[in-house]
Amino acid sequence: MGFVWETPEEIDKALAERLKKIRKRRGMTQQQLSVRSNVSFGSIKRFETSGQISLLSLTKLAVALNCEEELRSLFSNVPYRSIEEVLRES
């Protein structure tokens, strides 16, 4: 395993910041996104400040913001790290 430059919490926070920018670009308030996604206002507020959210709620937000394809493609093109990984997948 290589050196980790960011902690998991930092990665989550950066993801939350990107979704917050998309929400604002779409002209939506947290409350409007809550109604549209069926995710509680408190969960959205917590996500945007701390990066903490359940996977199901993240998926609902992505769908409400029309970003589901980006979420769907997550981990779809992960390169092999060794020949052993290639053989294990076969």
C-alpha atoms as an extended CHARMM CRD file, in Angstrom:
* protein
*
        90  EXT
         1         1  MET       CA              0.0000000000        0.0000000000        0.0000000000  PROA      1               0.0000000000
         2         2  GLY       CA              1.3220000000        3.4390000000       -0.9100000000  PROA      2               0.0000000000
         3         3  PHE       CA              1.6110000000        6.5160000000        1.2110000000  PROA      3               0.0000000000
         4         4  VAL       CA             -1.7540000000        8.1100000000        1.9910000000  PROA      4               0.0000000000
         5         5  TRP       CA             -1.6960000000       11.8540000000        1.4430000000  PROA      5               0.0000000000
         6         6  GLU       CA             -5.2200000000       12.4430000000        2.7040000000  PROA      6               0.0000000000
         7         7  THR       CA             -7.0880000000       10.8910000000        5.5830000000  PROA      7               0.0000000000
         8         8  PRO       CA            -10.4690000000        9.2580000000        4.9210000000  PROA      8               0.0000000000
         9         9  GLU       CA            -12.0700000000       12.2150000000        6.7200000000  PROA      9               0.0000000000
        10        10  GLU       CA            -10.3320000000       14.6690000000        4.3940000000  PROA      10              0.0000000000
        11        11  ILE       CA            -11.4830000000       12.7180000000        1.3420000000  PROA      11              0.0000000000
        12        12  ASP       CA            -15.0720000000       12.7070000000        2.6530000000  PROA      12              0.0000000000
        13        13  LYS       CA            -14.9360000000       16.4440000000        3.3460000000  PROA      13              0.0000000000
        14        14  ALA       CA            -13.6390000000       17.1580000000       -0.1690000000  PROA      14              0.0000000000
        15        15  LEU       CA            -16.4470000000       15.0590000000       -1.6450000000  PROA      15              0.0000000000
        16        16  ALA       CA            -18.9840000000       16.9620000000        0.4430000000  PROA      16              0.0000000000
        17        17  GLU       CA            -17.5440000000       20.2620000000       -0.7490000000  PROA      17              0.0000000000
        18        18  ARG       CA            -17.8360000000       19.1600000000       -4.4020000000  PROA      18              0.0000000000
        19        19  LEU       CA            -21.4890000000       18.1590000000       -3.9410000000  PROA      19              0.0000000000
        20        20  LYS       CA            -22.1910000000       21.4290000000       -2.1240000000  PROA      20              0.0000000000
        21        21  LYS       CA            -20.8090000000       23.3520000000       -5.1300000000  PROA      21              0.0000000000
        22        22  ILE       CA            -23.0060000000       21.3090000000       -7.4720000000  PROA      22              0.0000000000
        23        23  ARG       CA            -26.0410000000       21.9900000000       -5.2740000000  PROA      23              0.0000000000
        24        24  LYS       CA            -25.3370000000       25.7140000000       -5.4060000000  PROA      24              0.0000000000
        25        25  ARG       CA            -24.6710000000       25.6130000000       -9.1580000000  PROA      25              0.0000000000
        26        26  ARG       CA            -28.1010000000       24.0040000000       -9.5620000000  PROA      26              0.0000000000
        27        27  GLY       CA            -29.5740000000       26.8920000000       -7.5480000000  PROA      27              0.0000000000
        28        28  MET       CA            -30.8160000000       24.6970000000       -4.7160000000  PROA      28              0.0000000000
        29        29  THR       CA            -30.8750000000       25.3690000000       -1.0040000000  PROA      29              0.0000000000
        30        30  GLN       CA            -30.1520000000       22.6150000000        1.4880000000  PROA      30              0.0000000000
        31        31  GLN       CA            -33.8610000000       22.5460000000        2.2790000000  PROA      31              0.0000000000
        32        32  GLN       CA            -34.8330000000       22.1670000000       -1.3880000000  PROA      32              0.0000000000
        33        33  LEU       CA            -32.3110000000       19.3710000000       -1.8190000000  PROA      33              0.0000000000
        34        34  SER       CA            -33.7270000000       17.7060000000        1.2820000000  PROA      34              0.0000000000
        35        35  VAL       CA            -37.2270000000       17.6790000000       -0.1880000000  PROA      35              0.0000000000
        36        36  ARG       CA            -36.0530000000       16.5840000000       -3.6200000000  PROA      36              0.0000000000
        37        37  SER       CA            -33.7930000000       13.7880000000       -2.3310000000  PROA      37              0.0000000000
        38        38  ASN       CA            -35.8340000000       12.6390000000        0.6730000000  PROA      38              0.0000000000
        39        39  VAL       CA            -32.6980000000       13.0450000000        2.8230000000  PROA      39              0.0000000000
        40        40  SER       CA            -33.2050000000       14.9590000000        6.0490000000  PROA      40              0.0000000000
        41        41  PHE       CA            -32.1150000000       18.5820000000        6.2070000000  PROA      41              0.0000000000
        42        42  GLY       CA            -29.9520000000       17.7100000000        9.2200000000  PROA      42              0.0000000000
        43        43  SER       CA            -28.1500000000       14.9760000000        7.2840000000  PROA      43              0.0000000000
        44        44  ILE       CA            -27.4030000000       17.3470000000        4.4130000000  PROA      44              0.0000000000
        45        45  LYS       CA            -26.1900000000       20.0360000000        6.7910000000  PROA      45              0.0000000000
        46        46  ARG       CA            -23.9700000000       17.5290000000        8.6340000000  PROA      46              0.0000000000
        47        47  PHE       CA            -22.6250000000       16.1720000000        5.3410000000  PROA      47              0.0000000000
        48        48  GLU       CA            -21.7080000000       19.6000000000        4.0230000000  PROA      48              0.0000000000
        49        49  THR       CA            -19.9110000000       20.5390000000        7.2410000000  PROA      49              0.0000000000
        50        50  SER       CA            -18.2800000000       17.2480000000        8.2530000000  PROA      50              0.0000000000
        51        51  GLY       CA            -18.4080000000       14.9290000000        5.2340000000  PROA      51              0.0000000000
        52        52  GLN       CA            -20.3670000000       12.3290000000        7.2050000000  PROA      52              0.0000000000
        53        53  ILE       CA            -23.3090000000       10.6580000000        5.4680000000  PROA      53              0.0000000000
        54        54  SER       CA            -24.6500000000        7.1700000000        4.8320000000  PROA      54              0.0000000000
        55        55  LEU       CA            -24.0250000000        5.6140000000        1.4480000000  PROA      55              0.0000000000
        56        56  LEU       CA            -27.7650000000        5.4340000000        0.7680000000  PROA      56              0.0000000000
        57        57  SER       CA            -28.1990000000        9.1430000000        1.5290000000  PROA      57              0.0000000000
        58        58  LEU       CA            -25.2000000000       10.0050000000       -0.6650000000  PROA      58              0.0000000000
        59        59  THR       CA            -26.7890000000        8.0390000000       -3.4940000000  PROA      59              0.0000000000
        60        60  LYS       CA            -30.0950000000        9.8880000000       -3.0090000000  PROA      60              0.0000000000
        61        61  LEU       CA            -28.2750000000       13.2360000000       -3.1430000000  PROA      61              0.0000000000
        62        62  ALA       CA            -26.4410000000       12.2080000000       -6.3110000000  PROA      62              0.0000000000
        63        63  VAL       CA            -29.7300000000       11.2320000000       -7.9810000000  PROA      63              0.0000000000
        64        64  ALA       CA            -31.4170000000       14.4740000000       -6.9000000000  PROA      64              0.0000000000
        65        65  LEU       CA            -28.4940000000       16.4750000000       -8.3160000000  PROA      65              0.0000000000
        66        66  ASN       CA            -28.4300000000       14.4190000000      -11.5460000000  PROA      66              0.0000000000
        67        67  CYS       CA            -24.9600000000       13.0720000000      -10.7170000000  PROA      67              0.0000000000
        68        68  GLU       CA            -25.8420000000        9.4070000000      -10.4130000000  PROA      68              0.0000000000
        69        69  GLU       CA            -23.6330000000        8.3730000000      -13.3570000000  PROA      69              0.0000000000
        70        70  GLU       CA            -20.5710000000        9.7020000000      -11.5690000000  PROA      70              0.0000000000
        71        71  LEU       CA            -21.4740000000        7.6620000000       -8.5030000000  PROA      71              0.0000000000
        72        72  ARG       CA            -22.3550000000        4.6120000000      -10.5920000000  PROA      72              0.0000000000
        73        73  SER       CA            -18.9240000000        4.6520000000      -12.2460000000  PROA      73              0.0000000000
        74        74  LEU       CA            -17.0500000000        4.8130000000       -8.9400000000  PROA      74              0.0000000000
        75        75  PHE       CA            -14.4850000000        1.9710000000       -8.7380000000  PROA      75              0.0000000000
        76        76  SER       CA            -15.3320000000        0.8100000000      -12.2740000000  PROA      76              0.0000000000
        77        77  ASN       CA            -11.8790000000        1.4430000000      -13.7920000000  PROA      77              0.0000000000
        78        78  VAL       CA             -9.5150000000        0.5670000000      -10.9730000000  PROA      78              0.0000000000
        79        79  PRO       CA             -6.1990000000       -0.5870000000      -12.4810000000  PROA      79              0.0000000000
        80        80  TYR       CA             -4.6140000000       -3.8590000000      -11.4730000000  PROA      80              0.0000000000
        81        81  ARG       CA             -1.7160000000       -3.5160000000       -9.0520000000  PROA      81              0.0000000000
        82        82  SER       CA             -0.1110000000       -6.8440000000       -9.8570000000  PROA      82              0.0000000000
        83        83  ILE       CA             -0.3340000000       -9.9120000000      -12.0610000000  PROA      83              0.0000000000
        84        84  GLU       CA             -1.6670000000      -11.7700000000       -9.0230000000  PROA      84              0.0000000000
        85        85  GLU       CA             -4.7460000000       -9.5160000000       -9.0230000000  PROA      85              0.0000000000
        86        86  VAL       CA             -5.3360000000      -10.3290000000      -12.6900000000  PROA      86              0.0000000000
        87        87  LEU       CA             -5.0820000000      -14.0520000000      -11.9710000000  PROA      87              0.0000000000
        88        88  ARG       CA             -7.3720000000      -13.8380000000       -8.9230000000  PROA      88              0.0000000000
        89        89  GLU       CA            -10.0790000000      -12.1570000000      -10.9660000000  PROA      89              0.0000000000
        90        90  SER       CA            -10.1110000000      -14.9190000000      -13.5950000000  PROA      90              0.0000000000
